[in-house]
Amino acid sequence: MVVNNQPNEVDRYIEEFPKEIQRLLIQLREAIILAAPEATELISYGMPAYKWKGILVYFAGYRSHIGFYPTASGIEEFKSEFKELKWSKGTIQFPINQPLPIDLVTRIVKFRVNANGSKAKK
């Protein structure tokens, strides 16, 4: 997201990767922004993060995969849909040689927005 023709921290983070991985990181970023348009984008723990009434999700690029960190609640809610993906209680790994599951990412981000919104109301 370029503001006033100046790249922000997330732009610079993405630019550090090879073009193939940059393309995937940009796709993931765009899906997150569309699913949570009110979220604030920042760098946290050295990776892109999205915050709205608390942290929503993080992502990170690696040599062989994209790490997606939707917090434990995002993992728990959708783990039955991860099928052939590597995952743990805090992360999902998207292999760089496969298309990103954008629909799944969108649903997870929207779930996290709803969870944070519900928590904020209490």
N, C-alpha and C positions, 0 to 999 in steps of 0.2 A: 504494500500500500504506500504509494509515493505521495507525500504531502509537500506542496510548494516545490515540486521537482527535487526534493531531497529524500533519499532513501531513509527509511527508519531502521531500527535495530533488527527487526525481523527480515527486512529486505537484505540487509548485510549478512545475516545468518544464512539465508538461502543461497546467496551468491557464493558462499564458500564451498559449495558442493558441485560435483560434475553436472553437466547439463541434464543428463537422464534423471538424476535424483532431484535436481532443481524443479523439473517439470512435475514430478510427483508431490514435492513439498508445496508447490504453488497450487496444485489441484486440491490438496488437503486443506490448505489455508483458506482457499476460496469457499470450500464446502462449509468450513467452520464459521466463517464470516456470514454466509448466507443463512445458516441455521441459527446464529446468535448475533444478529446485527447490532445489538446494543452492547455487546461485550467489548471490553477494553483489551487491546492487543499489547503484549509486553514480552520482555525476556525475563524469565524466572528460572533459577537453577540452570542457567546457561542454555535454555531452549525456549522456543516460542510458547507462550501461554495465553490463555483467554480467560478473562475474569468478568463475572457479572454476579454481584451479591455473593462473592466468593469465587474460588477458582472453578472453572468449568473443565477445561482440558489443556493438555500440553502435547507437543509433538517434537520429534527429533529425527534428524537424518543420520543414517549409518551406511556403511559400505554395502551391506546386503539387504537392508530392510529400512522401513520407516517405523519408528516407535510412536505409538499413539497411547497417551496416558489419560484416560477419562475418569480417573479416580476409582476407588474400589466399588462404588455404587454403580457406575457405568459398566464396569466389567460384570458385576453380579447380575445385573438386569438383562444383559445381552449375551452372556457366555454360551448359551445354547446355539447361537448363530455363528460362532467362530470357526466351526467345522475344521478346516485344514490349516487354520492359522495358529501360530505359536502365541500363547498368552499366559499370563500369570494373574495374580490378584490385583495388579496395578497397571498392567501394560498389555497391549496387543501389538504384534509385529506384522507389518504388511510387507511381504517380499517385494523387492524392486523390479522383479521380472514378471510381475502380475499386475493387472489393473487394480487400482484402489477400489475398495467397496464403498463408494461415495454414498449410496443410499444408507448403508449401515452407519457410517460416520455421521451423517445428517441426523438420523434417528437417535444416536447416542448423545450428540450435542444437544438436541432438543430435550431429551430426557434430563440431561444435566441442568439445563436452563430451568425446567419445571421444578426439579429437586431443589435448586438453590432458591428459586422464588418461593416455594412452599416453606422452606426453612426460614427465610427472611420474614415471612408473615407471622411466624410463631413468637 
